[in-house]
Amino acid sequence: MSTSSLSALRKKYPEQIDLARARAACLTSKGWPVSVSEDASISANLRPGTEESYDDDDRTCLKELGVDVDAPPSDALLKRAYKESKAGAECLRSAGWQISRAPTYVTFKDTYDSDAWYPWAEVPLEDSEDAITACPAPEPHY
């Protein structure tokens, strides 16, 4: 994704939660009951066998919102995300939550699009608001 495309996207959705809400509205309009958490994560209760259709609609929504879903993340973005995730993990541990050790940078980079290490996701759901307050999640990486 070009720098100008990223700038336009960030201008339209200045906060990660703004993009998440727009994405959720699109998914809802396509018939998927989803909800957005304060950490900008989107939750959906999918019926077995509907995952592929959901993923297709999610990709369509992202494209409609201006997100190039096929663009690989830049090395600079990955390095920033890794650094911020490691700092977040340390903060969350200091606040009392059990957070896994950081993977190596190479593993982080290799799994970023498929199974990203995101320390805030390791906090119990009922504590997520407290975790985000104590240890704010990084700015959007889009």
N, CA, C and O atoms as a MOPAC input file, in Angstrom:
PM7 MOZYME 1SCF
protein

 N      0.85800 1    -1.16500 1     0.00000 1
 C      0.00000 1     0.00000 1     0.00000 1
 C      0.90100 1     1.22300 1     0.00000 1
 O      1.85500 1     1.29400 1     0.77500 1
 N      0.60700 1     2.17600 1    -0.85700 1
 C      1.44600 1     3.35700 1    -0.95800 1
 C      1.26000 1     4.26300 1     0.24800 1
 O      0.26800 1     4.16700 1     0.97100 1
 N      2.23700 1     5.14800 1     0.45000 1
 C      2.17600 1     6.08000 1     1.57200 1
 C      0.95800 1     6.98100 1     1.45700 1
 O      0.30900 1     7.28000 1     2.46000 1
 N      0.63800 1     7.42400 1     0.22500 1
 C     -0.53100 1     8.29700 1     0.05000 1
 C     -1.82600 1     7.54300 1     0.34600 1
 O     -2.76700 1     8.12200 1     0.88900 1
 N     -1.88400 1     6.24000 1    -0.01000 1
 C     -3.07200 1     5.43900 1     0.31000 1
 C     -3.22800 1     5.28900 1     1.81200 1
 O     -4.33600 1     5.38300 1     2.34200 1
 N     -2.09600 1     5.05300 1     2.51000 1
 C     -2.15100 1     4.94100 1     3.96800 1
 C     -2.58200 1     6.24800 1     4.59300 1
 O     -3.38500 1     6.25100 1     5.52600 1
 N     -2.06700 1     7.35000 1     4.10000 1
 C     -2.43400 1     8.65600 1     4.64100 1
 C     -3.92600 1     8.91700 1     4.47200 1
 O     -4.58500 1     9.40600 1     5.38900 1
 N     -4.45200 1     8.58900 1     3.29800 1
 C     -5.88300 1     8.78300 1     3.04900 1
 C     -6.71300 1     7.90600 1     3.97600 1
 O     -7.73700 1     8.34500 1     4.50000 1
 N     -6.27600 1     6.67000 1     4.18000 1
 C     -7.00100 1     5.75400 1     5.05900 1
 C     -6.98100 1     6.25700 1     6.49500 1
 O     -8.00500 1     6.23900 1     7.17800 1
 N     -5.82200 1     6.70400 1     6.95200 1
 C     -5.71700 1     7.21700 1     8.32600 1
 C     -6.49700 1     8.50800 1     8.50900 1
 O     -7.00500 1     8.77900 1     9.59700 1
 N     -6.59500 1     9.30600 1     7.45200 1
 C     -7.38400 1    10.54200 1     7.53500 1
 C     -8.86900 1    10.19700 1     7.67600 1
 O     -9.58500 1    10.82200 1     8.45800 1
 N     -9.31400 1     9.21800 1     6.92800 1
 C    -10.72600 1     8.81400 1     6.97000 1
 C    -11.06000 1     8.09700 1     8.28000 1
 O    -12.14400 1     8.27900 1     8.83300 1
 N    -10.11900 1     7.27800 1     8.77400 1
 C    -10.30300 1     6.51100 1    10.00700 1
 C     -9.11700 1     6.79800 1    10.92900 1
 O     -8.19300 1     5.99000 1    11.01400 1
 N     -9.13400 1     7.94000 1    11.61800 1
 C     -7.96600 1     8.34700 1    12.41400 1
 C     -7.62800 1     7.40700 1    13.56500 1
 O     -6.46500 1     7.30500 1    13.95400 1
 N     -8.59900 1     6.73800 1    14.10100 1
 C     -8.37400 1     5.80900 1    15.20900 1
 C     -8.71800 1     4.39600 1    14.74500 1
 O     -9.59900 1     4.20200 1    13.90700 1
 N     -8.02900 1     3.43800 1    15.28800 1
 C     -8.26500 1     2.03900 1    14.94400 1
 C     -9.73200 1     1.66400 1    15.16300 1
 O    -10.30500 1     0.89400 1    14.39400 1
 N    -10.32600 1     2.21300 1    16.21100 1
 C    -11.72800 1     1.90800 1    16.51700 1
 C    -12.65600 1     2.41900 1    15.41000 1
 O    -13.69600 1     1.81500 1    15.14700 1
 N    -12.28400 1     3.52900 1    14.76200 1
 C    -13.10800 1     4.07500 1    13.67800 1
 C    -13.16900 1     3.10400 1    12.50200 1
 O    -14.23400 1     2.85900 1    11.93700 1
 N    -12.01200 1     2.55900 1    12.14600 1
 C    -11.97400 1     1.58200 1    11.06000 1
 C    -12.72600 1     0.31400 1    11.46300 1
 O    -13.45100 1    -0.26300 1    10.65300 1
 N    -12.55500 1    -0.11600 1    12.70100 1
 C    -13.24400 1    -1.32400 1    13.17500 1
 C    -14.76300 1    -1.14400 1    13.12600 1
 O    -15.48400 1    -2.05900 1    12.72600 1
 N    -15.24300 1     0.01300 1    13.52400 1
 C    -16.69800 1     0.25800 1    13.49200 1
 C    -17.22900 1     0.27700 1    12.06300 1
 O    -18.30500 1    -0.25700 1    11.79100 1
 N    -16.48000 1     0.88800 1    11.15300 1
 C    -16.90800 1     0.91200 1     9.75100 1
 C    -16.90300 1    -0.50400 1     9.17500 1
 O    -17.80700 1    -0.88100 1     8.43000 1
 N    -15.89300 1    -1.27100 1     9.52200 1
 C    -15.81300 1    -2.66000 1     9.06500 1
 C    -16.97500 1    -3.47200 1     9.62400 1
 O    -17.58900 1    -4.25900 1     8.90400 1
 N    -17.27800 1    -3.28300 1    10.90300 1
 C    -18.39600 1    -4.00500 1    11.52100 1
 C    -19.72600 1    -3.61100 1    10.88200 1
 O    -20.59200 1    -4.46200 1    10.67500 1
 N    -19.89100 1    -2.32900 1    10.57000 1
 C    -21.13300 1    -1.88500 1     9.92300 1
 C    -21.29100 1    -2.55100 1     8.55600 1
 O    -22.39000 1    -2.95500 1     8.17500 1
 N    -20.19200 1    -2.66000 1     7.83300 1
 C    -20.23100 1    -3.32800 1     6.52900 1
 C    -20.59900 1    -4.79600 1     6.69000 1
 O    -21.45500 1    -5.30600 1     5.96600 1
 N    -19.95600 1    -5.48000 1     7.63700 1
 C    -20.25600 1    -6.89800 1     7.86700 1
 C    -21.70700 1    -7.09100 1     8.29500 1
 O    -22.36600 1    -8.03500 1     7.85800 1
 N    -22.19800 1    -6.20700 1     9.13900 1
 C    -23.59100 1    -6.27900 1     9.58800 1
 C    -24.53500 1    -6.12000 1     8.39700 1
 O    -25.54500 1    -6.81600 1     8.29300 1
 N    -24.18700 1    -5.18600 1     7.49500 1
 C    -25.03800 1    -4.97700 1     6.31500 1
 C    -25.06100 1    -6.20700 1     5.40600 1
 O    -25.98600 1    -6.37900 1     4.61200 1
 N    -24.05500 1    -7.04800 1     5.52300 1
 C    -23.99200 1    -8.28000 1     4.73700 1
 C    -24.59500 1    -9.46800 1     5.49700 1
 O    -24.53000 1   -10.60400 1     5.02900 1
 N    -25.18400 1    -9.19700 1     6.67700 1
 C    -25.89700 1   -10.22900 1     7.42000 1
 C    -25.10700 1   -10.92200 1     8.52300 1
 O    -25.57800 1   -11.91200 1     9.08300 1
 N    -23.91500 1   -10.42500 1     8.84600 1
 C    -23.10300 1   -11.04800 1     9.90000 1
 C    -23.27900 1   -10.29700 1    11.20500 1
 O    -22.95600 1    -9.11100 1    11.28200 1
 N    -23.78300 1   -10.96300 1    12.22900 1
 C    -23.92700 1   -10.30100 1    13.53600 1
 C    -22.54800 1   -10.19900 1    14.21000 1
 O    -22.00900 1   -11.18900 1    14.70300 1
 N    -22.00200 1    -8.99600 1    14.22000 1
 C    -20.68100 1    -8.77800 1    14.80200 1
 C    -20.75700 1    -7.68300 1    15.86000 1
 O    -21.70500 1    -6.89800 1    15.90300 1
 N    -19.74000 1    -7.65200 1    16.70500 1
 C    -19.63800 1    -6.58100 1    17.70200 1
 C    -18.19900 1    -6.09500 1    17.73200 1
 O    -17.27200 1    -6.82500 1    17.37800 1
 N    -18.02800 1    -4.84500 1    18.16200 1
 C    -16.70900 1    -4.22600 1    18.23700 1
 C    -16.39200 1    -3.95300 1    19.69300 1
 O    -17.19400 1    -3.35500 1    20.41000 1
 N    -15.22100 1    -4.39200 1    20.12900 1
 C    -14.75800 1    -4.12600 1    21.49500 1
 C    -13.99000 1    -2.81600 1    21.51900 1
 O    -13.61000 1    -2.28800 1    20.47300 1
 N    -13.76600 1    -2.29700 1    22.71200 1
 C    -13.03000 1    -1.04300 1    22.86700 1
 C    -11.60900 1    -1.12900 1    22.33100 1
 O    -11.02300 1    -0.10200 1    21.98700 1
 N    -11.03800 1    -2.33100 1    22.25000 1
 C     -9.68500 1    -2.48100 1    21.70500 1
 C     -9.70400 1    -2.59900 1    20.18200 1
 O     -8.68200 1    -2.90200 1    19.56600 1
 N    -10.86200 1    -2.36000 1    19.58100 1
 C    -11.07800 1    -2.37100 1    18.13000 1
 C    -11.08100 1    -3.77100 1    17.52900 1
 O    -10.98100 1    -3.92800 1    16.31300 1
 N    -11.19600 1    -4.77900 1    18.37300 1
 C    -11.32600 1    -6.13500 1    17.83500 1
 C    -12.78500 1    -6.38100 1    17.47400 1
 O    -13.69700 1    -5.83000 1    18.09000 1
 N    -12.98000 1    -7.20400 1    16.48100 1
 C    -14.32800 1    -7.52500 1    16.00100 1
 C    -14.60300 1    -8.98500 1    16.33100 1
 O    -13.79700 1    -9.86800 1    16.03600 1
 N    -15.75500 1    -9.22100 1    16.94600 1
 C    -16.15300 1   -10.58000 1    17.31400 1
 C    -17.38200 1   -10.97700 1    16.51900 1
 O    -18.29300 1   -10.17900 1    16.29700 1
 N    -17.38000 1   -12.22900 1    16.09900 1
 C    -18.52700 1   -12.76500 1    15.36100 1
 C    -18.78000 1   -14.18600 1    15.83200 1
 O    -17.84500 1   -14.97600 1    15.96700 1
 N    -20.02800 1   -14.50900 1    16.07900 1
 C    -20.42300 1   -15.88900 1    16.38300 1
 C    -20.84900 1   -16.52900 1    15.07200 1
 O    -21.96100 1   -16.31500 1    14.59000 1
 N    -19.95100 1   -17.31400 1    14.50900 1
 C    -20.22500 1   -17.91600 1    13.21200 1
 C    -20.76600 1   -19.32800 1    13.36300 1
 O    -20.29900 1   -20.09900 1    14.20200 1
 N    -21.74500 1   -19.65400 1    12.55100 1
 C    -22.23500 1   -21.01800 1    12.50100 1
 C    -21.18900 1   -21.88100 1    11.80300 1
 O    -20.52800 1   -21.41500 1    10.87400 1
 N    -21.03300 1   -23.11000 1    12.22900 1
 C    -20.07200 1   -23.99800 1    11.56400 1
 C    -20.34300 1   -24.04600 1    10.06200 1
 O    -21.48800 1   -24.14200 1     9.62000 1
 N    -19.26900 1   -23.97700 1     9.29900 1
 C    -19.39800 1   -24.03700 1     7.85000 1
 C    -19.56900 1   -22.68700 1     7.17600 1
 O    -19.64100 1   -22.62200 1     5.94900 1
 N    -19.63500 1   -21.60700 1     7.94500 1
 C    -19.83200 1   -20.28300 1     7.34500 1
 C    -18.54900 1   -19.44000 1     7.34100 1
 O    -18.55200 1   -18.29900 1     6.87800 1
 N    -17.46500 1   -20.00500 1     7.85600 1
 C    -16.22300 1   -19.24100 1     8.00700 1
 C    -15.70400 1   -18.68700 1     6.67100 1
 O    -15.26900 1   -17.53800 1     6.60100 1
 N    -15.75000 1   -19.49300 1     5.63200 1
 C    -15.23700 1   -19.04800 1     4.33800 1
 C    -16.07300 1   -17.90200 1     3.78000 1
 O    -15.52600 1   -16.93700 1     3.24700 1
 N    -17.38800 1   -18.00400 1     3.90100 1
 C    -18.26200 1   -16.91700 1     3.42800 1
 C    -18.00900 1   -15.63600 1     4.22000 1
 O    -17.98000 1   -14.54000 1     3.66000 1
 N    -17.82500 1   -15.79300 1     5.54000 1
 C    -17.52300 1   -14.63400 1     6.39000 1
 C    -16.20700 1   -13.99200 1     5.95100 1
 O    -16.12400 1   -12.77300 1     5.80400 1
 N    -15.18300 1   -14.81900 1     5.74400 1
 C    -13.88400 1   -14.29700 1     5.32700 1
 C    -13.98000 1   -13.56400 1     3.98900 1
 O    -13.35600 1   -12.51900 1     3.80600 1
 N    -14.75400 1   -14.10600 1     3.06100 1
 C    -14.94300 1   -13.45000 1     1.76000 1
 C    -15.61000 1   -12.09000 1     1.94200 1
 O    -15.17400 1   -11.09400 1     1.36300 1
 N    -16.66500 1   -12.05500 1     2.74600 1
 C    -17.35900 1   -10.78000 1     2.98700 1
 C    -16.46200 1    -9.80000 1     3.74000 1
 O    -16.50700 1    -8.59800 1     3.47700 1
 N    -15.64800 1   -10.29700 1     4.67400 1
 C    -14.74000 1    -9.42900 1     5.41000 1
 C    -13.72000 1    -8.79700 1     4.46000 1
 O    -13.45400 1    -7.59700 1     4.54100 1
 N    -13.15300 1    -9.60000 1     3.56500 1
 C    -12.20400 1    -9.06600 1     2.57700 1
 C    -12.88000 1    -8.02900 1     1.68400 1
 O    -12.28500 1    -6.99800 1     1.37000 1
 N    -14.11000 1    -8.29400 1     1.27800 1
 C    -14.84900 1    -7.34200 1     0.45600 1
 C    -15.05500 1    -6.04200 1     1.21500 1
 O    -14.86600 1    -4.95900 1     0.66100 1
 N    -15.44200 1    -6.14500 1     2.47700 1
 C    -15.65100 1    -4.94000 1     3.29500 1
 C    -14.36000 1    -4.13800 1     3.42300 1
 O    -14.36600 1    -2.91600 1     3.26800 1
 N    -13.27300 1    -4.81000 1     3.70200 1
 C    -11.99600 1    -4.11000 1     3.83500 1
 C    -11.64500 1    -3.38400 1     2.54200 1
 O    -11.20700 1    -2.23300 1     2.57400 1
 N    -11.83400 1    -4.04400 1     1.41700 1
 C    -11.56000 1    -3.39900 1     0.12300 1
 C    -12.45700 1    -2.19200 1    -0.07200 1
 O    -11.99600 1    -1.14500 1    -0.52700 1
 N    -13.74700 1    -2.32500 1     0.27000 1
 C    -14.68400 1    -1.20200 1     0.14100 1
 C    -14.27200 1    -0.02200 1     1.02400 1
 O    -14.52200 1     1.13400 1     0.68500 1
 N    -13.64300 1    -0.32600 1     2.15200 1
 C    -13.20400 1     0.72200 1     3.07600 1
 C    -11.86500 1     1.32700 1     2.67800 1
 O    -11.42100 1     2.30300 1     3.28200 1
 N    -11.22300 1     0.75900 1     1.67100 1
 C     -9.96200 1     1.30300 1     1.19500 1
 C     -8.72600 1     0.60900 1     1.71300 1
 O     -7.61800 1     1.12600 1     1.57400 1
 N     -8.90200 1    -0.56900 1     2.31600 1
 C     -7.77000 1    -1.32400 1     2.83700 1
 C     -7.32900 1    -2.31600 1     1.76300 1
 O     -8.12400 1    -3.13700 1     1.30600 1
 N     -6.06400 1    -2.23900 1     1.36300 1
 C     -5.52400 1    -3.17300 1     0.38500 1
 C     -5.15200 1    -4.45000 1     1.12100 1
 O     -4.06400 1    -4.55300 1     1.68800 1
 N     -6.04600 1    -5.41000 1     1.11200 1
 C     -5.85600 1    -6.63300 1     1.89600 1
 C     -4.74900 1    -7.52700 1     1.33900 1
 O     -4.28900 1    -8.44200 1     2.02200 1
 N     -4.32700 1    -7.26900 1     0.11600 1
 C     -3.28800 1    -8.09200 1    -0.48600 1
 C     -1.89300 1    -7.48000 1    -0.35400 1
 O     -0.89700 1    -8.12100 1    -0.69200 1
 N     -1.82200 1    -6.25200 1     0.13200 1
 C     -0.52500 1    -5.59600 1     0.27800 1
 C      0.20600 1    -6.16000 1     1.49400 1
 O     -0.34600 1    -6.18400 1     2.59400 1
 N      1.43500 1    -6.60900 1     1.30200 1
 C      2.17900 1    -7.10500 1     2.45500 1
 C      2.57500 1    -5.93700 1     3.36000 1
 O      2.81800 1    -4.83300 1     2.87300 1
 N      2.64100 1    -6.16900 1     4.65400 1
 C      3.06000 1    -5.08900 1     5.54700 1
 C      4.52800 1    -4.76000 1     5.29000 1
 O      5.32900 1    -5.64500 1     4.99000 1
 N      4.86700 1    -3.49400 1     5.40900 1
 C      6.25300 1    -3.07600 1     5.19700 1
 C      7.12400 1    -3.55000 1     6.35200 1
 O      6.63000 1    -3.83100 1     7.44400 1
 N      8.41900 1    -3.63300 1     6.09900 1
 C      9.34700 1    -4.04000 1     7.14900 1
 C      9.32900 1    -3.01900 1     8.29000 1
 O      9.41800 1    -3.38700 1     9.46100 1
 N      9.21300 1    -1.73400 1     7.93800 1
 C      9.15500 1    -0.68900 1     8.97400 1
 C      7.93700 1    -0.88100 1     9.86300 1
 O      8.02900 1    -0.74600 1    11.08300 1
 N      6.78600 1    -1.19800 1     9.25300 1
 C      5.57000 1    -1.42800 1    10.03700 1
 C      5.75100 1    -2.63500 1    10.94500 1
 O      5.37500 1    -2.58900 1    12.11600 1
 N      6.32000 1    -3.70900 1    10.42300 1
 C      6.51700 1    -4.91700 1    11.21800 1
 C      7.45700 1    -4.66500 1    12.39600 1
 O      7.20200 1    -5.13000 1    13.50600 1
 N      8.52600 1    -3.94300 1    12.15800 1
 C      9.46600 1    -3.63400 1    13.24100 1
 C      8.79800 1    -2.79000 1    14.31700 1
 O      9.00700 1    -3.01600 1    15.50900 1
 N      7.99200 1    -1.81600 1    13.89500 1
 C      7.27900 1    -0.98100 1    14.85500 1
 C      6.26100 1    -1.81000 1    15.63500 1
 O      6.14800 1    -1.67700 1    16.85300 1
 N      5.52900 1    -2.65600 1    14.93600 1
 C      4.52300 1    -3.49300 1    15.59400 1
 C      5.18400 1    -4.44100 1    16.59600 1
 O      4.65100 1    -4.66000 1    17.68400 1
 N      6.32300 1    -4.99400 1    16.24100 1
 C      7.04600 1    -5.90500 1    17.12700 1
 C      7.50000 1    -5.17200 1    18.39000 1
 O      7.30000 1    -5.65400 1    19.50500 1
 N      8.10400 1    -4.02300 1    18.20400 1
 C      8.58300 1    -3.22600 1    19.34000 1
 C      7.41600 1    -2.84400 1    20.26300 1
 O      7.52300 1    -2.96100 1    21.48400 1
 N      6.31500 1    -2.39200 1    19.67800 1
 C      5.15000 1    -1.98800 1    20.47000 1
 C      4.50100 1    -3.17500 1    21.17500 1
 O      4.03000 1    -3.04500 1    22.30500 1
 N      4.47500 1    -4.31700 1    20.52000 1
 C      3.89700 1    -5.51500 1    21.13900 1
 C      4.74600 1    -5.99300 1    22.30700 1
 O      4.21400 1    -6.40100 1    23.34000 1
 N      6.06400 1    -5.94600 1    22.14600 1
 C      6.94700 1    -6.33700 1    23.24900 1
 C      6.78200 1    -5.39100 1    24.43700 1
 O      6.73000 1    -5.84000 1    25.58200 1
 N      6.70000 1    -4.08300 1    24.17300 1
 C      6.49500 1    -3.10900 1    25.25500 1
 C      5.13400 1    -3.32500 1    25.91300 1
 O      5.01700 1    -3.24100 1    27.13600 1
 N      4.11100 1    -3.60300 1    25.11600 1
 C      2.77700 1    -3.86400 1    25.65100 1
 C      2.75200 1    -5.10400 1    26.51200 1
 O      2.10700 1    -5.12200 1    27.56100 1
 N      3.45200 1    -6.15000 1    26.07700 1
 C      3.51400 1    -7.39000 1    26.85400 1
 C      4.15200 1    -7.13200 1    28.21700 1
 O      3.66900 1    -7.62000 1    29.23900 1
 N      5.22100 1    -6.37600 1    28.22500 1
 C      5.90200 1    -6.05700 1    29.49300 1
 C      4.97200 1    -5.26500 1    30.41300 1
 O      4.90500 1    -5.53400 1    31.61200 1
 N      4.26200 1    -4.29500 1    29.85300 1
 C      3.30900 1    -3.50400 1    30.63700 1
 C      2.20700 1    -4.40000 1    31.20200 1
 O      1.87000 1    -4.30500 1    32.38200 1
 N      1.65600 1    -5.25500 1    30.37400 1
 C      0.57800 1    -6.14900 1    30.81900 1
 C      1.05600 1    -7.10700 1    31.90300 1
 O      0.33500 1    -7.37900 1    32.86300 1
 N      2.27400 1    -7.61600 1    31.74600 1
 C      2.83400 1    -8.48300 1    32.79100 1
 C      2.99500 1    -7.70600 1    34.09300 1
 O      2.65600 1    -8.20600 1    35.16600 1
 N      3.51300 1    -6.48400 1    33.99800 1
 C      3.69700 1    -5.64300 1    35.19400 1
 C      2.37400 1    -5.35000 1    35.88300 1
 O      2.32800 1    -5.15500 1    37.09700 1
 N      1.29200 1    -5.31900 1    35.10000 1
 C     -0.04200 1    -5.06400 1    35.64900 1
 C     -0.68000 1    -6.33800 1    36.20800 1
 O     -1.77600 1    -6.29200 1    36.76600 1
 N      0.01200 1    -7.48300 1    36.05600 1
 C     -0.46800 1    -8.70700 1    36.69000 1
 C     -1.03700 1    -9.77900 1    35.78300 1
 O     -1.45100 1   -10.83000 1    36.27400 1
 N     -1.07500 1    -9.55400 1    34.47300 1
 C     -1.62200 1   -10.56100 1    33.57200 1
 C     -0.52400 1   -11.50200 1    33.09500 1
 O      0.63200 1   -11.10300 1    32.95500 1
 N     -0.88900 1   -12.73600 1    32.85100 1
 C      0.03500 1   -13.73600 1    32.32300 1
 C      0.08500 1   -13.59300 1    30.80500 1
 O     -0.89700 1   -13.86600 1    30.11500 1
 N      1.21600 1   -13.17200 1    30.30200 1
 C      1.38900 1   -12.95300 1    28.86600 1
 C      2.56900 1   -13.80000 1    28.39800 1
 O      3.60200 1   -13.86200 1    29.06500 1
 N      2.40900 1   -14.44900 1    27.25500 1
 C      3.48000 1   -15.29300 1    26.72400 1
 C      4.71300 1   -14.46600 1    26.36200 1
 O      4.64300 1   -13.25200 1    26.17300 1
 N      5.82800 1   -15.16000 1    26.27500 1
 C      7.06800 1   -14.50500 1    25.86200 1
 C      6.96400 1   -14.11100 1    24.40000 1
 O      6.27300 1   -14.75700 1    23.61100 1
 N      7.65200 1   -13.05400 1    24.05900 1
 C      7.65200 1   -12.59800 1    22.67100 1
 C      8.33800 1   -13.62000 1    21.77300 1
 O      9.36100 1   -14.19400 1    22.14500 1
 N      7.77900 1   -13.84000 1    20.60900 1
 C      8.48300 1   -14.68200 1    19.65100 1
 C      9.71100 1   -13.91700 1    19.13200 1
 O      9.85200 1   -12.72300 1    19.39600 1
 N     10.56800 1   -14.57800 1    18.42000 1
 C     11.65900 1   -13.85500 1    17.76900 1
 C     11.05800 1   -12.92700 1    16.72400 1
 O      9.90900 1   -13.10700 1    16.31900 1
 N     11.82200 1   -11.94600 1    16.29000 1
 C     11.31800 1   -11.04300 1    15.25800 1
 C     10.99100 1   -11.81600 1    13.97900 1
 O      9.98500 1   -11.53800 1    13.32600 1
 N     11.82700 1   -12.77100 1    13.62400 1
 C     11.59800 1   -13.55200 1    12.40600 1
 C     10.26900 1   -14.30200 1    12.50200 1
 O      9.49700 1   -14.31200 1    11.54300 1
 N      9.99600 1   -14.92500 1    13.63800 1
 C      8.72300 1   -15.63000 1    13.83100 1
 C      7.55700 1   -14.63800 1    13.81100 1
 O      6.52800 1   -14.90100 1    13.18800 1
 N      7.71600 1   -13.50600 1    14.48700 1
 C      6.68200 1   -12.46500 1    14.49100 1
 C      6.35800 1   -12.05800 1    13.05600 1
 O      5.19200 1   -11.99200 1    12.66800 1
 N      7.38900 1   -11.78700 1    12.28300 1
 C      7.21500 1   -11.35900 1    10.88800 1
 C      6.54300 1   -12.45300 1    10.05700 1
 O      5.64100 1   -12.17600 1     9.26700 1
 N      6.99400 1   -13.70100 1    10.24300 1
 C      6.45100 1   -14.81900 1     9.45200 1
 C      4.99600 1   -15.13400 1     9.77800 1
 O      4.27200 1   -15.65100 1     8.92600 1
 N      4.56200 1   -14.83400 1    10.98300 1
 C      3.19200 1   -15.17500 1    11.39700 1
 C      2.28100 1   -13.95900 1    11.51700 1
 O      1.13700 1   -14.08500 1    11.95400 1
 N      2.77000 1   -12.79700 1    11.13800 1
 C      2.00700 1   -11.55600 1    11.31800 1
 C      0.63600 1   -11.60800 1    10.64400 1
 O     -0.35600 1   -11.16500 1    11.22400 1
 N      0.57400 1   -12.13900 1     9.43700 1
 C     -0.70200 1   -12.17600 1     8.70300 1
 C     -1.56300 1   -13.38600 1     9.01500 1
 O     -2.75000 1   -13.39700 1     8.69000 1
 N     -0.98600 1   -14.40700 1     9.64200 1
 C     -1.75600 1   -15.62800 1     9.86800 1
 C     -2.08500 1   -15.87600 1    11.33800 1
 O     -3.18600 1   -16.32500 1    11.65600 1
 N     -1.16100 1   -15.59500 1    12.22100 1
 C     -1.36100 1   -15.86800 1    13.64700 1
 C     -0.52100 1   -14.88300 1    14.45100 1
 O      0.37900 1   -15.27400 1    15.19500 1
 N     -0.82800 1   -13.61100 1    14.29000 1
 C     -0.02400 1   -12.54500 1    14.89600 1
 C      0.02000 1   -12.65700 1    16.41700 1
 O     -0.97900 1   -12.97700 1    17.06100 1
 N      1.18900 1   -12.38900 1    16.97200 1
 C      1.34200 1   -12.32300 1    18.42900 1
 C      0.86500 1   -10.94500 1    18.85000 1
 O      1.47400 1    -9.93300 1    18.50200 1
 N     -0.22600 1   -10.90900 1    19.59800 1
 C     -0.84400 1    -9.66100 1    20.05900 1
 C     -1.13100 1    -9.83800 1    21.54100 1
 O     -2.14900 1   -10.42700 1    21.90700 1
 N     -0.24300 1    -9.33100 1    22.40700 1
 C     -0.35700 1    -9.59900 1    23.85100 1
 C     -1.71700 1    -9.25800 1    24.46400 1
 O     -2.16500 1    -9.95600 1    25.37400 1
 N     -2.36900 1    -8.22600 1    23.99900 1
 C     -3.66800 1    -7.83100 1    24.57100 1
 C     -4.72600 1    -8.92100 1    24.38000 1
 O     -5.68600 1    -8.99000 1    25.14800 1
 N     -4.55900 1    -9.76700 1    23.36800 1
 C     -5.50900 1   -10.86100 1    23.12800 1
 C     -5.36100 1   -11.97300 1    24.16100 1
 O     -6.23000 1   -12.83700 1    24.26800 1
 N     -4.27000 1   -11.95800 1    24.92100 1
 C     -4.04400 1   -12.98000 1    25.93300 1
 C     -4.67300 1   -12.62200 1    27.28100 1
 O     -4.68200 1   -13.43400 1    28.20600 1
 N     -5.18800 1   -11.42100 1    27.37900 1
 C     -5.85200 1   -10.97600 1    28.61200 1
 C     -7.27600 1   -11.53800 1    28.60100 1
 O     -7.94000 1   -11.50200 1    27.56500 1
 N     -7.75300 1   -12.05700 1    29.73700 1
 C     -9.14100 1   -12.54500 1    29.77400 1
 C    -10.11900 1   -11.46700 1    29.30400 1
 O     -9.95600 1   -10.28700 1    29.61300 1
 N    -11.11900 1   -11.88500 1    28.56400 1
 C    -12.08000 1   -10.95600 1    27.97300 1
 C    -12.65100 1    -9.99000 1    28.99900 1
 O    -12.81600 1    -8.80300 1    28.71700 1
 N    -12.95200 1   -10.49700 1    30.19300 1
 C    -13.55400 1    -9.62800 1    31.21300 1
 C    -12.58100 1    -8.55300 1    31.71200 1
 O    -13.00900 1    -7.58600 1    32.34400 1
 N    -11.29900 1    -8.70500 1    31.44100 1
 C    -10.29400 1    -7.72400 1    31.86400 1
 C     -9.81500 1    -6.83000 1    30.72400 1
 O     -8.96000 1    -5.97000 1    30.93600 1
 N    -10.34400 1    -7.01600 1    29.53100 1
 C     -9.79200 1    -6.32300 1    28.36800 1
 C     -9.84200 1    -4.80300 1    28.48800 1
 O     -8.88300 1    -4.13000 1    28.10900 1
 N    -10.92200 1    -4.25300 1    28.99700 1
 C    -11.00000 1    -2.79300 1    29.16400 1
 C     -9.93700 1    -2.29300 1    30.12700 1
 O     -9.27200 1    -1.29300 1    29.86000 1
 N     -9.77600 1    -2.99300 1    31.25500 1
 C     -8.75400 1    -2.61800 1    32.22600 1
 C     -7.36300 1    -2.71300 1    31.60600 1
 O     -6.50600 1    -1.86600 1    31.85900 1
 N     -7.14400 1    -3.73000 1    30.80400 1
 C     -5.83500 1    -3.91600 1    30.17000 1
 C     -5.52900 1    -2.78600 1    29.19300 1
 O     -4.41100 1    -2.27200 1    29.16200 1
 N     -6.51600 1    -2.40600 1    28.40300 1
 C     -6.32000 1    -1.31700 1    27.43600 1
 C     -6.09100 1     0.00500 1    28.16800 1
 O     -5.31200 1     0.84200 1    27.71300 1
 N     -6.76700 1     0.19200 1    29.29400 1
 C     -6.56800 1     1.41300 1    30.07900 1
 C     -5.17000 1     1.42900 1    30.69100 1
 O     -4.48000 1     2.44700 1    30.63900 1
 N     -4.75600 1     0.31900 1    31.26300 1
 C     -3.45000 1     0.24100 1    31.91300 1
 C     -2.31000 1     0.26100 1    30.89800 1
 O     -1.26000 1     0.85500 1    31.14300 1
 N     -2.52400 1    -0.38300 1    29.77300 1
 C     -1.48300 1    -0.54100 1    28.76100 1
 C     -2.11100 1    -0.31400 1    27.39000 1
 O     -2.49100 1    -1.26900 1    26.71100 1
 N     -2.21700 1     0.93700 1    26.98800 1
 C     -2.89000 1     1.22900 1    25.70600 1
 C     -2.30400 1     0.44100 1    24.53900 1
 O     -1.09100 1     0.27600 1    24.41000 1
 N     -3.20200 1    -0.02800 1    23.70900 1
 C     -2.79800 1    -0.76300 1    22.50700 1
 C     -2.13100 1     0.21200 1    21.53300 1
 O     -2.40900 1     1.41100 1    21.55900 1
 N     -1.26100 1    -0.30600 1    20.68600 1
 C     -0.57500 1     0.56500 1    19.72200 1
 C     -1.54300 1     1.20400 1    18.73900 1
 O     -2.67200 1     0.74800 1    18.55400 1
 N     -1.07100 1     2.25600 1    18.12400 1
 C     -1.83900 1     2.90900 1    17.06200 1
 C     -2.07500 1     1.91800 1    15.93000 1
 O     -1.35000 1     0.93200 1    15.80200 1
 N     -3.08800 1     2.18000 1    15.10800 1
 C     -3.39100 1     1.24600 1    14.02200 1
 C     -2.19700 1     1.04300 1    13.08600 1
 O     -1.42800 1     1.96600 1    12.82000 1
 N     -2.07000 1    -0.16900 1    12.60600 1
 C     -1.01500 1    -0.51800 1    11.66700 1
 C     -1.65800 1    -0.86400 1    10.35100 1
 O     -1.66600 1    -2.02400 1     9.93900 1
 N     -2.19200 1     0.12600 1     9.69500 1
 C     -2.79500 1    -0.09900 1     8.38700 1
 C     -2.34300 1     0.97400 1     7.44400 1
 O     -2.73600 1     0.97600 1     6.27800 1

